[in-house]
Amino acid sequence: MSIEGDAAPPVTAYTQVTDLSSDAHACLTFGDPGDLLDLTAAFVRDGLASGFRVVVLSDSPQLAAAKLGWREIAAESAVAAGQMVMVASQDGLVGPQGFSAGQAMSWLRDQLADSRRHGYAGMRVALDMSWALRPMTGIEELPVLEEEIAAAVSAGMSVLCGYDRERFDPVTLALIAPFHSHAVAAATYYDDPVLRICRQYVPPGVRLAGEMDFLASEALALALGEAIRIDGDITINMASLSFIDASSIRMITDAAASLDPSRTMVLRCPPAIEARFSQLGAVRLRQVRLVGVDEG
Amino acid sequence: MKGNDRRPDPASPGDGAVLADAEAGSADREARPALDQAFDSGTLYALRAAVQAHAIQAGLPESRSDDLVIAVHELAANAVRHGAGAGRLRMWERDGALYCQVDDSGSPASGGDAGPVRPDGNVADRWPFLQGHGLWLVRLVADQISVFSGPDGTCATVVFSCGQDPSGSAPDLKRRP
C-alpha cells in the first residue's frame, strides 16, 4: 500500500506473539506482569489450537492456571487431557542443587520426548524466567542455556522466554537476547509513568493501566480503532486502572455504540471505574457488558 | 515544604463572587485553603493526587474522595481544554464540608471571548458547561456546585459534605438547576 513499497523500514523489530513460527525461540520482554500473562496466554491458546503439547513453566503453576483461566484458556481441562503441562520452576529448569544449563536442557529434552511419545506434532514451551532473578549457584550458565535452546528449537519445538526488563539487569538481557530468533513485546500505544495503553491479545482488545485522561485521547482512539476492526467481541481490560475521566469514558462508549449490535464490548473494571461507566449510561448500550474485577 | 503556591490571597476562600450565598462571615475570613495549587495540562495528574490525599485526610470516605477527584479533574480539564489553558485549585474545609474551587480567571488566555453576558453578569451557560459528560458528571457527584463566568474567566466551586449523608446539612450553596 505504501508508495515507497518495501523501502519503508519496519516500525518495530518486534514480532507479534501471534505470528511466531513453530520453531521460534522468542524473547518476550515485559515491564508489566500483565503483559507476560497476556502474551503467554496468546502463545498457549495458539499452541493448543494447533494441537501441540503446551508446557508452561512459572513460579506458581496454580496461580498461572487461574490467571490463564480468566483469559479464556481452559488450562485445567487441557492439563487433565494431557495436552498441557504446568510446571513449577523448581521442578523444571532449576534443580535442588541450583541451576545448570545441562540439567535444564535435559529437562527440556525430556519434555520434547514425552510430547512426541504422546503423538503431538509439536511442542510449545512458555518459560517465565523470573526464577533466574533469585540468587543461586550456576546462574552464570543462563546464556549457555539460551544458546542450547536456540540449537534445539529446530526440532519441532518453539520456546517463549519471558524476561522482566525492569528486574533483569541490562547486561544479562544483552547477553541472552542474541540467542533468540524473535523479540516479542506487547503492542503499546501509550506508555509513561502514569498511564499505559496496550493491545490485549487474550481475550482480544485493549488494556489500560494507571490513570486515563483526555491527554492520551489520541492513543486511546488508535487502540480502540484497531480493536474494533477485529471480528467478534472485544474486551477493554481496566483492571489496573485507578482513574478515568469522562471524555475517555465517552470515547470508549462511543466505540462500543459503533459496534454491530451482535457484538459485545466487555468492560472489565474495578468497582470505582465500573460506577463511572454506569453513571455515564454505558449500561444502556446493548453492546456493553460491564464486568467487575477486584484484581489485575 | 511543597512547591505549591501558598501566597495569602484575600479573595479566597469564601470569595463572595463565587459563593454567592456564602457571604463572607467572620469565620470564613479565618479559613485558609488546605490546598492551593496551580495547574495546567502537564500537572493534572499531580493535581488529582494532591486532591485525593487531602480528601482522605479530611475524612472523606474512599468512594466520595474518588468522586471529589473526578469532579475537580473535570473542572480543571475544562479550564485546560476550553478555558484559559491553566488555572488554580483552592480547597478548604468548612462546617463539615470540603470546598474545591477551580478558577481560570486571570490566566493569560482568559478574557477575550466572553460572549453575551446575562443580566446577572453570569455567562456560565456559554462555558462548555452543557457540553460533554464531564460537567454533567460533576453535577451528579458533587453535593453542591456553583459556577460563575465573567470576562476574566470561569470560577467553579464544588462542595462535598464530609458527613455520612451526602445530601446532608452542611453546605450553604444553592444547587444550580
Interface residues (C-beta under 8 A of the other chain):
Chain A: V194 E211 D213 F214 L215 F243 D245 A246 S247 I249 R250 A272 A275 R276 Q279 L280
Chain B: S41 L44 Y45 R48 S63 D66 V69 I70 H73 E74 A77 R81 G132 H133 G134 W136 L137 L140 V141
